[in-house]
Each structure stands twice: as C-alpha cells, then as structure tokens.
Amino acid sequence: MLFNIRQFIIRFKLLLQGDPHYIAKGMSIGVFVSITPTIPFQTVIAVALAYVFRGSKAAAALGTWFSNPLTIPLVYLASYQTGMFLLGYSSPFDATCRSLSEIVALGLDVTLAIITGGVIIGIPAAIAAYFITRRIMKKIHPRKNLDDDTQNTP
C-alpha cells in the first residue's frame, strides 16, 4: 500500500510540471467545473477551459475529482439550496441524481437552481483551490530543484 502511494506521488509530481501559477490555474478550473452539475462532461469541459485560459490541463482534469460519489450528493444539495434561495424557487429535489440528464428531468426550476448555485459555490471553491495548489506547488518545486542540484554536484 505504501509503495502505491509513493508511486502516485511521484506520478503526480511528474504530471504537474510547470509554474505554480499555471498548475494552480488548472486546478481551480477543475474544481470549479466539478461543482457545476456537468457530471458526464466535467473532465472534457475542465480541460477545454484550461486550454482556453492557459492553465494546466492535467491539473484541471485532476481538479474534477473533487466531485466523486461521496461528494456529489452534498455538492448538488448545497448547489440546489443556494440556487433556490437566490432565485426564490420552491421545488422538490432528489439528492440521488448523478447526471445532468437526471437533473434536467426534474424540471427547469431545479436545473436553473443547481446551475446557479453551482456557479456561486464554485467561485470561492475555485479561488481556494488556486491558492492552496499554488502554495503546495511552490513548496514542491524548490525541493525538486534542490534535489536536482545535489544530484549534479560531484
């Protein structure tokens, strides 16, 4: 198990090469998209947005993992409640929805509420993801550079 974790960390570091700002931008895009109700298309949307906004495409794809089977019901419920509050709608919501088509089937009010709430909740989450990722990347990169320098000295 420990070996697998080390391999994951090594692959993670290799995959996320570049400027901390570049990587953090991609991660924030991925986290933002993961909070919006775009489940079947999240990775594609995040990578496309990372391309457009010149962020790390690998970090964007990784950021979409923020929404997973454990967090999706909570994220959708929070998005729904936020959107319903902001839009002033009243409608039942099934927190077990797992795809955009299931949400759309609940009706326009629910769909608009979840999308609106997802965007509103996604903005601070993306900002937090940016600063957290940037800080982590700044700590990882200097260590990498020091390790490279010590390996090249006789």
N, C-alpha and C positions, 0 to 999 in steps of 0.2 A: 504493500500500500504506500509506504513512504517513497519507494522508488518511482511509483506512478506520479506522485505529487511533485517530486523533483523534475521528472520529465516534463510535466505540464508547465512548471515554472520556467524551465529552460526554453520550451517551445513558445511560451507566452512572451518571453523577453526577445527571442529571435523574430517573432512575428510582428512585434510592436517596436520596430526600429524607427528612429527619426526624432525630430524635435519634440519636446514635451508638449508644446502648444498644438502641433499637428496631431499628435496622438490624442490629447485631451479633447480637441475639437471633434474628432471622430467618435470618441466615447460618448460625449454629450449628445451628439446627434443620435447615436444608437439608443441611448437611454430615453431621450425624448420620444422617438418613434415607438419604443417598446411600451410606453404608457398610453399611446393612442390605440384605439381599437382596430388595429390593422393586422391581426394575427397571421393570416396566411401569407402576407406580403411584407412583414416587418423587415426582414434582412435585405430584401431587394430595395425597398424604399430607403432604408438607412444607408446602404452602400451607394445608391444613386445620389442621395443628398450629400454624403461625404465627398463624392466626386465633384458635385456642383460647388460645394463650399470649401473644397480643398482640405479636407480632413482625412485622417487615416481610415481607409476603407475596412481594414482588419479590425480596428478598434470600434468602428461603427457596428460591424457585424457582432462583435463581442458584446457591445452595449445592449443589443436587443435581447440578450439572455436575461436582462433584468426582469422581463416578463417570462414567467415559466409556469408550469402547472400549479405551483404553490402560491404564486403571487397574483396570477391573472384574476381570480375572483375578487381579491382585495382591491386591486387596481381598478377593475371595472366598476366595482361598487362605489369606490371613492370618486371615480370619474363621473359616474351616474349621479350621485348625490350632489356633487359640486355643480354639474351642468343643470340639474333640475332646479337647484337653488337659484342659480344665476338667471336661468331662463323663465323661472316661475311656473314650470310644468308640474303636473301630477300624473304619474303613471306607474303601474306595477313593473318590477324588474326581477328577472330571474338571474341570480348571480352565477349560475352554472353555464352561462353562454361562453363558448370558447372560440367563436369565429365571428368575423364581420357579418357573414350572411345570417347567422343566428340572431345577432343584434338587430339587423335591418328588419328581420321578420317580426320583431316586437313593435315596430311602428316608427314613424318619423320622429315623434317627440322623444322617444327613448334614444334613437340613433343620434339625433342632434345633441341631446343632453350628454351622452357618453363622449361624443367627439369634442364638444365644447369643454367639458370637464377634463378630458384627457389632455387637451392643449393647455388648459390653465394649470393643471397639476404637473404636466410635463415640463413646463418652463423652469420652475425652481429646481426640479429634479435634474434637468439638463445642466443648469448652472452649477449645482452642487457636484455633479459628476465631472464637470470640466475641471473645477478647482481641486477636487480630490485626486483625479487622474493626473493632472499636471504636477501636483506635489509628489505623488508616487514616482512618476517618470523622472522628475528632477533628482530624486534620491537614487533611482536605479541607474541612470546614465552616468553620473560621476563615478560610481563604484565600478561600472563596466570599463570606463576609461582608465581608472587606476589599475584595474586588473590587467588590461592590455599593456599598460606601461611597464608593470612589473614583470610581465612575461617577455617583453622585448629587451630588457636590460640584461647584460651578461652576468 
